[in-house]
Amino acid sequence: MIDINMSDVVSVIQSCRWYLVALAVILVVAIVTAVACRKANVALRGLIRKESAIVAIAAIVAVANLICLGPMSTLLTLALGGSGTISAEATDRSNQDTRTIAGEGTVLLKNDGGLPLEPGSAINTFGWTVANPVYGGSGAGALNDLYDRVTLVEGLEDAGFSVNQDLIDFYNSYGLTRSDYGTDWTLPEPPVAEYGDDLLESAREFSDTALFVIGRVGGEGNDLPTDMASATHQDNSTEYADFEQGEHYLQLSRTERDLLDMVCDDYENVIVVYDGLSPMELGFVDEYPQIKAALWCAGPGQTGFDALGDILSGETNPSGKTPDTFVYDLTATPTFNNIGNFPYDNMDEFMVDDSDPYMSGSVPTFVNYVEGIYAGYRFYETAAAEGAIDYDSVVQYPFGYGLSYTTFEQTLGEPVDNGDGTIGFDVTVTNTGDVAGKGVAEIYYNPPYTDGGIEKASANLIDFAKTNLLEPGDSQTLSFTINEEDMASYDQSGDGHYVLEAGDYVISLNSDSHTVIDSFTHHVDEDIVYGEDNPRSTDQVAAVNRFGFAAGDVTYLSRADGFANMDEALAAPESMTMSDELKAGFINTSTYQEETDADAEMPTTGADNGLTLADLRGADYDDPQWDDLLDQLTIDDMQDMIAHGGFQTAAAASVDKASTVDVDGPSALSNNFTGAGSVGFPSAVMIAATWNPEMASAYGSDMGEMADQLGASGWYAPSMNLHRSAFEGRSYEYFSEDSLLSGVMASKAVAGAAEHGVYAYLKHFVLNEQETNRWSMLCSWIQEQPLRELYLKPFEMCVKEGGATAVMSSFNYIGNVWAGGCPELLTGVLRDEWGFRGFVDTDYFAGAYYMNADQMIAAGGDTCLSTFDIGTNFVSYTDNPVYVNYMRDACHDIMYTVVNSRAYAPENLKTGLETWMKVAIAIDVVVAVLLIGWEVLAIRAYLRKRSEPTITVG
């Protein structure tokens, strides 16, 4: 649940200020009039004062109505519109699915005989995180507090283990608490000196097994510190610093290292549990022979710690695989020098005014995607193949890596060229061990590369599948079909096209991105260009270069000559100056230029065609009836629908469109206005770590069912930006460093929610890979090839395979153009190339300095994620037919999605006035009757007193 944002409160008050000023003026006039009449005769004085009171009350009621039906209308509708109740059955099913996902998404990183533990055995748990575990992230994806959570200790006890309560009590009594995310980066951990000999001696007597638990959080609004010495935090001891200069949040603190030293001195069987949301430096796992096993449990949600207990006991056999690469040194990653705060030094004319409640004093900033297509494992595998790195000294756990309590044999069948551009083959997975388990078959391709030619990585995940639970000796055959065009690379030279170059494509069956089990070679005789007359089979029109402006003045990493330019490309930015050419194209609200077209015709508005939106349910997007319905829309209705898309879509009386509710929460549904919410699922990272699309389907279906029961038609999820850096604060909301794994999981979640009539918002479209400066005019510079092959791909899959009908654009700029107002993105790619039919909402609409409805609708966006009036969320040019046609298109997109959602299922459809509006009207009628009655009585009293004879006493 998101807390009230005081900046929003300030903005709401500002939107009402003129109404309040008018009310104050009326009240002052009424008071002055009542005072000024004191010298009038008794009858007249009484009348004037009663009339002043009546006018004051009427003014209060009138202004209250204007505020409630004006700037506060959306907020009141959301807060007072009511919500449903999630059934016990849905909650129970979601809790069970959460536990199942956590069971399949916990990754066994190391096991030298340490696991599973003997059922019912005693465990000593070390680490402050034991008593304060990480269930998920903070911000939009946080769990809410409406439901009890299974704690880590409860998970162990539910699995039958005895846990040393003295240690738990010790951690519970430690003074520090986990601080609010982003305000304080303290990692509470009692110094070793505070344990005491008695506690440690009793622990050794209690058990010879130690569970060493460490946690790292993440969340919206802040990236993880890359230098803890410069971050706000409290050391755990006055005798030493937990972090030295240059040490970062994703490595052990001094106190954690001291504790690990002590635990490994005392115990021969140590199990490490990393309860964290981002890949951490885990080299210490290899440094201590006492560490017999290690697990990654990436934010298991409401009930997921029960699954951890089951894994430790052997009740569940771990089958998770890493969705990210774990390296020994995160400061040596390709992105490390190009994440964070890089403000321009020549953009002060775009500085945000100090009075702005959201972005005060901000100037445009930038981030350079210097690594190009070589992100995540693609860099490590390719750099190793080129001899640019020593793989084993750099990578600890490859992408797609994970152990099991059993062993598997995977056999690659003979490939078959189907003659239609596809290759088919089988993989047979056999459980060759002693316990039941699930295996994952990972399929990669290595394309032919010409030195200096199109950039290509030597390993690219192209498909995967997970087996059912296989008993010892059992086998399962998994069938794969690979499409040749999915191995094409985007050639950004010239006009740009996807190209499948001639040569040998090595298709391999792997156990992870680095370990090949078997492979075969598929030969392509000649180049295949997917141009205008030969688009890819899934494209409506062929992809062409659209984002040349986004490359900027950046040196990008190239594979040429064995990554010869690596040092230059991956260095920190030397210049903080935007070139004059790029600056000339920089667009914000102050520089946006109105479009004009002398031939444009003003569309019909306010027609009486007798249609309602309900009549269009099930109709094609291009059905001619849409034109008749759209002709009925008024300018005011279109303005409202476009301006007020925050946690809702607005009603439109002219077409009898119902308002709808959207809920936040990739992990737990949260209605931030009514307080209603759902149980919390594991982080997207853990869902991806299952490598099981069925788990993503269950997650999406459960979320859709619970949203439906809450009366919500839209769900602000899934999030599918990539894990460009381990220091991304919000990466727990995103699935993986890999675009295909992310796309598969997100597509399944979107389709699962749609089963219940709930439209999922794909977010954040696109390049929202860091929190630092993300909503203060952050210019993301990137080449077209990585933009298309990596960062757009999960969204593309969700549109083409998941059937998505709603998108949330992102705060950041693509190059020098705001993503939410970028026609190349929202129209050229999303609608024209991919064939998207639906609507695009902005991210939270608080950046009035660069977010505006005019630019948005002209680019192909549709509505602003705002619940109140901030000015730029309204279209300015309603006398310009170009923009009125854009408004019409936007409302078409919104209504097409809404009418085909659960909102227009017969059992849910509610049109007309909101209940609170009906109550307000009733109150207005009562007040009016009372005021009229008072007016009549006042006049009668005045006339009576005026007619009474005057008695003079002399």
DARAZI-V294151 format. One record per pair of residues at least 24 apart in sequence whose C-alpha atoms are under 7 Angstrom apart, sorted by the first residue. I is the first residue (numbers start at 0). J is the second residue. If there is no record, write none. Layout:
# DARAZI-V294151
i = (I/I)
j = (J/J)
This chain:
# DARAZI-V294151
i = (0/0/0/0/0/1/1/1/6/6/11/14/14/14/15/15/18/22/22/22/25/26/29/42/42/42/43/46/46/49/53/70/70/71/73/73/74/76/77/78/78/79/80/82/82/83/83/83/84/84/85/85/85/89/90/93/94/94/97/97/97/97/97/98/98/98/98/100/100/100/101/101/101/101/101/102/102/102/102/103/103/103/103/104/104/104/104/104/104/105/105/105/105/105/105/106/106/106/106/106/106/106/106/106/107/107/107/107/107/107/107/108/108/108/108/108/109/109/110/110/110/111/111/112/113/113/113/113/114/114/115/115/115/116/116/117/118/118/118/119/119/119/120/120/121/121/121/121/121/122/122/122/122/122/122/122/122/123/123/123/123/123/123/123/124/124/124/124/124/125/125/125/125/126/126/126/126/127/127/127/128/128/128/129/130/130/130/132/133/133/133/133/133/134/134/134/134/135/135/135/135/135/136/136/136/136/137/137/137/137/138/138/139/139/139/140/140/140/140/140/141/141/141/142/142/142/143/146/148/148/149/149/149/149/150/151/154/154/154/154/155/155/157/158/158/158/180/181/183/183/184/184/184/185/185/187/188/188/188/189/190/190/190/191/191/207/207/208/208/208/209/209/209/209/210/210/210/211/211/211/211/212/212/212/212/213/213/213/214/214/214/215/215/215/216/216/217/217/217/217/218/218/219/219/219/220/221/221/221/222/222/222/222/222/222/223/223/223/223/224/249/249/250/250/263/272/274/276/277/277/278/278/279/280/280/280/280/281/282/297/297/297/298/298/298/299/299/300/300/300/300/301/301/301/316/316/316/317/318/318/318/318/318/318/319/319/319/319/320/320/320/320/320/320/321/321/321/321/321/322/322/322/322/322/322/322/323/323/323/324/324/324/324/324/325/325/325/325/326/326/326/326/327/327/327/333/333/334/334/336/336/336/337/337/337/338/339/340/340/341/341/341/342/343/343/343/344/344/345/345/351/357/358/361/363/363/363/364/364/364/365/365/365/366/366/366/367/367/367/368/368/369/369/369/369/369/370/370/370/371/371/371/371/372/373/374/375/375/377/377/377/380/380/380/381/381/381/385/387/387/397/397/397/398/398/399/399/400/400/405/405/405/405/406/406/406/407/407/407/411/411/420/420/421/421/421/421/422/422/422/423/423/423/424/424/424/425/425/425/425/426/426/426/427/427/427/427/428/428/428/429/429/429/429/430/430/430/430/430/430/431/431/432/433/434/434/435/435/435/435/436/436/436/437/437/437/437/437/438/438/439/439/439/440/440/440/440/440/441/441/441/441/442/442/442/443/443/443/444/444/444/444/445/445/445/446/446/446/447/447/447/450/450/451/453/454/454/458/460/461/464/465/465/484/489/490/491/491/491/494/494/495/495/496/496/496/496/496/497/497/498/498/498/498/499/499/499/500/500/500/501/501/538/538/539/539/539/539/540/540/541/542/545/546/547/548/549/549/549/549/549/549/550/550/550/550/551/551/581/584/585/585/586/586/587/587/588/588/588/588/595/596/599/599/600/601/601/602/602/603/604/604/604/604/605/605/605/605/606/606/607/610/611/611/612/612/612/612/613/613/616/616/617/620/628/629/637/637/638/638/640/640/641/641/641/642/642/642/642/642/643/643/643/643/643/643/644/644/644/644/644/644/645/645/645/645/655/655/656/657/657/657/659/659/659/660/660/660/661/661/661/661/662/662/662/662/663/663/664/664/665/665/665/665/677/682/682/683/683/683/683/684/684/684/684/687/687/687/692/692/692/695/695/695/696/696/696/697/698/699/699/699/699/699/700/700/700/700/702/703/703/703/703/703/704/707/707/712/712/712/712/712/712/713/713/713/714/714/714/714/715/715/716/716/716/716/717/717/717/717/717/718/718/718/719/719/719/720/720/720/720/720/721/721/722/723/727/727/727/728/729/738/738/738/738/739/741/742/742/742/742/742/745/746/746/746/746/747/749/749/750/750/755/756/756/757/757/758/758/758/759/759/760/760/760/761/761/761/761/762/762/762/763/763/763/764/764/764/765/765/765/765/766/767/767/773/773/774/774/776/776/777/777/778/778/778/778/778/779/779/779/779/780/780/795/798/799/804/804/804/804/805/805/805/806/806/806/807/807/807/807/808/808/808/808/809/809/810/819/819/820/820/820/820/821/822/822/825/825/825/826/826/837/837/837/837/838/838/838/840/847/856/856/856/857/860/861/861/861)
j = (141/142/143/669/671/138/139/671/356/357/867/70/868/869/66/70/62/58/59/62/55/55/55/941/944/945/941/937/941/937/930/867/868/867/866/867/866/913/672/672/673/915/914/709/710/708/709/710/708/709/705/708/709/705/678/701/301/302/300/302/303/680/681/302/303/305/306/686/689/694/299/303/306/681/685/306/307/315/317/317/318/319/689/318/319/685/686/688/689/294/295/296/317/319/685/294/295/296/317/318/319/320/321/401/293/294/295/317/401/402/403/293/294/295/401/402/292/293/291/292/293/291/292/291/268/270/291/292/292/311/311/312/313/311/312/312/159/160/312/159/160/161/160/161/160/161/162/205/206/160/161/162/163/206/208/209/210/162/163/202/206/208/209/210/163/166/209/210/211/209/210/211/212/188/211/212/213/170/187/188/212/213/214/212/167/170/171/214/214/216/274/275/298/298/299/300/301/298/299/300/681/682/216/217/218/731/180/217/218/219/218/219/219/663/664/664/665/666/667/732/664/666/667/666/667/679/667/678/301/302/301/302/304/305/304/304/304/305/307/308/305/308/305/308/309/312/218/221/231/232/230/231/232/232/233/235/235/254/255/235/235/236/254/257/258/266/268/266/268/269/266/268/269/270/269/270/271/269/270/271/272/271/272/273/274/272/273/274/273/274/275/274/275/276/275/276/276/728/729/731/728/729/728/729/770/770/728/770/771/726/727/728/769/770/771/248/726/727/728/248/279/280/279/280/289/296/298/731/725/730/325/725/325/326/327/328/329/327/327/682/684/685/681/682/685/681/682/679/680/681/682/678/679/680/403/404/436/403/401/402/403/437/438/689/401/688/689/690/399/400/401/688/689/690/398/399/400/401/688/398/399/684/687/688/735/736/398/735/736/375/376/396/397/398/394/395/396/397/393/394/395/396/393/394/395/370/569/370/724/569/570/571/366/367/571/366/771/771/772/365/366/575/575/575/576/577/575/576/576/577/848/845/775/775/775/776/777/776/777/778/777/778/779/778/779/780/779/780/781/780/781/554/555/556/568/569/555/556/569/555/556/782/785/785/456/723/723/736/456/458/459/457/458/513/456/457/458/561/561/562/511/512/513/511/512/511/512/510/511/432/433/434/436/430/431/432/431/432/438/508/517/482/483/480/481/482/483/480/481/482/479/480/481/478/479/480/476/477/478/479/476/477/478/474/475/476/477/474/475/476/472/473/474/475/469/470/471/472/473/474/471/472/471/471/470/471/468/469/470/471/468/469/470/465/466/467/468/469/465/466/464/465/466/464/465/508/509/510/508/509/510/511/507/508/509/506/507/508/504/505/506/507/504/505/506/503/504/505/502/503/504/559/560/559/490/557/558/512/739/739/691/690/691/535/784/784/544/783/784/543/544/543/544/528/529/530/542/543/528/529/526/527/528/529/526/527/528/525/526/527/525/526/832/833/831/832/833/834/831/832/832/832/823/783/783/814/780/781/782/813/814/815/780/781/782/814/780/814/815/815/815/816/815/816/848/849/848/849/850/851/881/881/880/881/880/880/883/880/884/630/630/631/632/633/630/631/632/633/630/631/631/654/654/655/654/655/656/898/898/903/898/899/899/895/654/887/886/890/873/874/862/890/861/862/863/862/863/865/872/873/862/863/864/865/866/867/840/862/863/864/865/866/863/864/865/866/910/911/910/909/910/911/711/712/902/711/712/713/711/712/713/714/711/713/714/715/714/715/715/716/715/716/717/732/705/731/732/731/732/733/734/731/733/734/735/734/735/744/743/744/747/744/747/748/747/748/751/751/748/747/748/749/751/752/748/751/752/754/752/751/752/753/755/757/755/755/757/756/757/758/900/901/902/757/758/759/757/758/759/760/759/760/759/760/761/762/745/759/760/761/762/761/762/763/745/762/793/763/766/767/768/790/768/790/768/768/768/769/770/770/770/789/790/792/793/793/793/792/793/794/796/797/797/796/797/800/801/801/801/803/801/802/901/900/901/900/901/804/805/900/803/805/805/806/807/794/805/806/807/806/807/808/807/808/809/807/808/809/791/808/809/818/790/809/811/810/811/810/811/811/812/811/812/811/812/813/814/815/811/812/813/814/813/814/833/835/833/836/837/838/896/837/838/839/838/839/840/839/840/841/842/839/840/841/842/841/842/842/855/860/854/855/858/860/858/858/859/858/859/860/858/859/892/893/895/896/892/893/896/864/871/885/886/889/885/889/889/890/893)
